[in-house]
Amino acid sequence: MGWSGAGIGFFRVSVVSAGDKGITPAVLAEIENALEHHELIKISIRMSDRNARDAAIAELTGSIGAVLVSRVGNIAAIYRPRKKTPGLILPKAG
């Protein structure tokens, strides 16, 4: 079994929350800012429909070049290295 990265995400604070409206431009800007500072963040997406929540996470990670590390319920841990000075390098899955 390979390293999933879920353990390291467990200790991060949920930095950004999105409500039923999903990923709005204001939420997206906050996510971008949080990723640039922390690289690995948790996002709470409070959407009652699981399929809509999964689609929002997939659209988000694809649009900003992030990777979904883990998801438990409505909490998703995502990772994207800093643009200038990456500080946290996750191992490649394999």
Rosetta blueprint (number, residue, H / E / L):
1 M L
2 G L
3 W L
4 S L
5 G L
6 A H
7 G H
8 I H
9 G H
10 F H
11 F L
12 R L
13 V L
14 S E
15 V E
16 V E
17 S E
18 A E
19 G L
20 D L
21 K L
22 G L
23 I L
24 T L
25 P H
26 A H
27 V H
28 L H
29 A H
30 E H
31 I H
32 E H
33 N H
34 A H
35 L H
36 E H
37 H H
38 H H
39 E L
40 L E
41 I E
42 K E
43 I E
44 S E
45 I E
46 R L
47 M L
48 S L
49 D L
50 R H
51 N H
52 A H
53 R H
54 D H
55 A H
56 A H
57 I H
58 A H
59 E H
60 L H
61 T H
62 G H
63 S H
64 I H
65 G L
66 A L
67 V E
68 L E
69 V E
70 S E
71 R E
72 V E
73 G L
74 N L
75 I E
76 A E
77 A E
78 I E
79 Y E
80 R L
81 P L
82 R L
83 K L
84 K L
85 T L
86 P L
87 G L
88 L L
89 I L
90 L L
91 P L
92 K L
93 A L
94 G L
